[in-house]
């Protein structure tokens, strides 16, 4: 469903060229949840932004369902790929209520109007565990967990094939993190989504994902199932992630 070949991306910072991605390649099968983990600055978020065409790559190719993505955000791409951001509150317009933000997606990408639109909006909000009345609030009037659920509902309104999740739990407390991870797992099965779940927290990725990809300095160090990564990490960096104790977050293991 998602294939990335030799992706390259650099930025200029303080007169220096920083290579965020260095010939990165990966693939995710239909219905697979791929966890992408690594420390800050490893290129995880850059990777998602290039797949979503929010930025253009310097080199390499991205394919969604076998079709090449040309680096421009099109309506067709929006129907196939949706992204949920780390800061859920800021991903909405603070001057508008949640309702019109969701309705815009349902109108533009699905062509819904009237009772059909209202029914679909309310169905999606209930699916993420909220009551439809919360859509009449502004983003800043919701808790972080509520706003992130609304952001997921808005993304699902497009009926995407691929859902890109960029550190969507990092701003939440431990209880809310666990709830979002379980919700995402349920929604992935319900909609048959291919999910790319970016996190610096290996524990959350191990809880949710079918396969783990470990990134460092813009390259893929290793991939494997959670069990393979847990029992036999090949790279010293992966072992360091375990030794840092980050598995405490969800599983209670160290």
VENCOR-V354053 format. One record per residue. SS is DSSP state (H for helix, E for strand, L for the rest). NEAR is the number of other C-alpha atoms within 12 Angstrom. Layout:
<<SS & NEAR> <SS & NEAR>>
This chain:
<<L & 31> <E & 36> <E & 29> <E & 33> <E & 27> <E & 24> <E & 34> <E & 31> <E & 33> <E & 25> <E & 19> <E & 11> <E & 10> <L & 7> <L & 7> <E & 9> <E & 12> <E & 19> <E & 26> <E & 31> <E & 36> <E & 29> <E & 25> <E & 37> <E & 29> <E & 34> <E & 32> <E & 35> <L & 25> <L & 26> <L & 27> <L & 29> <E & 41> <E & 42> <E & 44> <E & 51> <E & 48> <L & 37> <L & 26> <L & 21> <L & 21> <L & 30> <L & 37> <H & 38> <H & 37> <H & 37> <H & 49> <H & 40> <H & 32> <H & 37> <H & 47> <L & 41> <L & 31> <L & 23> <L & 23> <L & 26> <L & 34> <L & 23> <E & 23> <E & 27> <E & 31> <E & 37> <E & 31> <E & 34> <L & 24> <L & 17> <E & 16> <E & 21> <L & 32> <L & 23> <L & 24> <L & 20> <L & 21> <L & 17> <H & 19> <H & 25> <H & 31> <H & 33> <H & 27> <H & 35> <E & 40> <E & 41> <E & 44> <E & 39> <L & 34> <L & 31> <L & 26> <L & 36> <L & 32> <L & 22> <L & 27> <L & 33> <L & 19> <L & 19> <L & 17> <L & 22> <E & 25> <H & 39> <H & 32> <H & 25> <H & 29> <H & 37> <H & 35> <H & 25> <H & 31> <H & 33> <H & 22> <H & 20> <L & 28> <L & 24> <L & 17> <L & 21> <L & 18> <H & 13> <H & 12> <H & 16> <H & 25> <H & 24> <H & 18> <H & 30> <H & 41> <H & 30> <H & 23> <H & 34> <H & 34> <H & 23> <H & 26> <L & 36> <L & 26> <L & 26> <L & 20> <H & 26> <H & 19> <H & 26> <H & 34> <H & 23> <L & 26> <E & 25> <H & 32> <H & 26> <H & 20> <L & 26> <L & 22> <H & 28> <H & 35> <H & 34> <H & 41> <H & 45> <H & 45> <H & 46> <H & 45> <H & 43> <H & 44> <H & 42> <H & 43> <H & 42> <L & 42> <L & 36> <L & 31> <L & 38> <L & 34> <E & 41> <E & 49> <E & 45> <E & 44> <E & 39> <L & 37> <L & 41> <L & 41> <L & 30> <L & 24> <L & 26> <L & 17> <H & 21> <H & 17> <H & 25> <H & 31> <H & 25> <H & 26> <H & 38> <H & 39> <H & 24> <H & 27> <H & 42> <H & 32> <H & 20> <H & 31> <H & 36> <H & 19> <H & 17> <H & 26> <L & 23> <L & 34> <E & 40> <E & 46> <E & 50> <E & 50> <E & 45> <E & 43> <L & 38> <L & 37> <H & 42> <H & 37> <H & 41> <H & 47> <H & 39> <H & 36> <H & 38> <L & 37> <L & 31> <E & 34> <E & 43> <E & 42> <E & 44> <E & 38> <E & 29> <L & 28> <L & 33> <E & 32> <E & 33> <E & 28> <E & 30> <E & 31> <E & 28> <L & 26> <H & 30> <H & 17> <H & 18> <H & 32> <H & 28> <H & 13> <L & 17> <L & 25> <L & 17> <L & 21> <H & 16> <H & 23> <H & 35> <H & 24> <H & 20> <H & 27> <H & 28> <H & 17> <L & 19> <L & 19> <H & 27> <H & 24> <H & 20> <L & 29> <L & 28> <L & 19> <L & 13> <L & 18> <L & 18>>
